[in-house]
């Protein structure tokens, strides 16, 4: 048996949530999900990076001193990441 009051309520709820004027519509939802995913990825990356104390960092810098390497043995890749046509 159909309940007209319940159907009106469902239709009203559907109209409110599907309406682009409420909360900016679908774009706001997509942007919110993107923002949360970005934050979660950053948390994951932060957990994966090991902690290095000052003494260990000094040892790394002494062992792998940039002066020990010739500039010719490196490839400048900064241009690869500064392209404007690339998605961020």
C-alpha positions as CSV (number, residue, x, y, z in Angstrom):
1,X,0.0,0.0,0.0
2,X,1.4,3.4,-1.0
3,X,1.8,6.1,1.5
4,X,1.4,9.5,-0.3
5,X,2.9,11.4,2.6
6,X,6.0,9.2,2.6
7,X,6.3,9.6,-1.2
8,X,6.1,13.4,-0.9
9,X,8.7,13.3,1.8
10,X,11.1,11.1,-0.3
11,X,10.6,13.4,-3.4
12,X,11.2,16.5,-1.3
13,X,14.4,15.0,0.1
14,X,15.5,13.9,-3.3
15,X,14.9,17.4,-4.7
16,X,16.8,19.0,-1.9
17,X,19.9,16.8,-2.2
18,X,19.9,16.8,-6.0
19,X,19.3,20.5,-6.3
20,X,22.4,22.4,-7.5
21,X,21.4,25.4,-5.4
22,X,21.8,23.6,-2.1
23,X,25.4,23.4,-0.8
24,X,26.6,24.2,-4.3
25,X,25.5,20.9,-5.7
26,X,27.7,18.1,-6.9
27,X,30.8,20.2,-7.4
28,X,31.1,20.9,-3.7
29,X,30.8,17.2,-2.9
30,X,33.5,16.4,-5.5
31,X,35.8,19.1,-4.1
32,X,35.2,17.9,-0.5
33,X,36.2,14.4,-1.4
34,X,39.3,15.6,-3.3
35,X,40.3,17.6,-0.3
36,X,39.9,14.7,2.1
37,X,41.8,12.4,-0.2
38,X,44.6,14.9,-0.5
39,X,44.9,15.2,3.3
40,X,44.9,11.4,3.7
41,X,47.6,11.0,1.0
42,X,49.7,13.6,2.8
43,X,49.3,11.7,6.1
44,X,50.3,8.5,4.4
45,X,53.4,10.0,2.8
46,X,54.3,11.6,6.2
47,X,54.1,8.2,7.8
48,X,56.3,6.6,5.2
49,X,59.1,9.2,5.5
50,X,61.5,8.0,8.2
51,X,62.5,10.3,11.1
52,X,66.1,11.4,10.9
53,X,67.7,13.2,13.8
54,X,70.3,15.9,13.5
55,X,73.3,13.6,14.1
56,X,72.1,11.1,11.5
57,X,71.4,14.0,9.0
58,X,75.0,15.3,9.6
59,X,76.4,11.8,8.9
60,X,74.3,11.6,5.6
61,X,75.5,15.0,4.5
62,X,79.1,14.2,5.3
63,X,78.9,10.8,3.4
64,X,77.1,12.2,0.4
65,X,78.6,15.6,0.1
66,X,77.5,17.4,-3.1
67,X,81.0,18.7,-3.6
68,X,82.1,15.1,-4.3
69,X,79.9,14.9,-7.5
70,X,80.5,16.6,-10.9
71,X,77.6,18.7,-12.3
72,X,77.9,16.9,-15.6
73,X,76.7,13.6,-14.1
74,X,73.3,15.1,-13.3
75,X,70.2,15.7,-15.4
76,X,68.1,18.8,-14.6
77,X,64.6,17.6,-14.4
78,X,62.9,20.7,-12.9
79,X,61.4,21.5,-16.3
80,X,59.5,18.2,-16.2
81,X,57.5,19.4,-13.1
82,X,56.9,23.0,-14.0
83,X,54.8,22.4,-17.0
84,X,51.5,24.2,-16.9
85,X,49.6,21.7,-19.0
86,X,50.2,19.1,-16.3
87,X,47.5,18.3,-13.7
88,X,48.5,18.9,-10.2
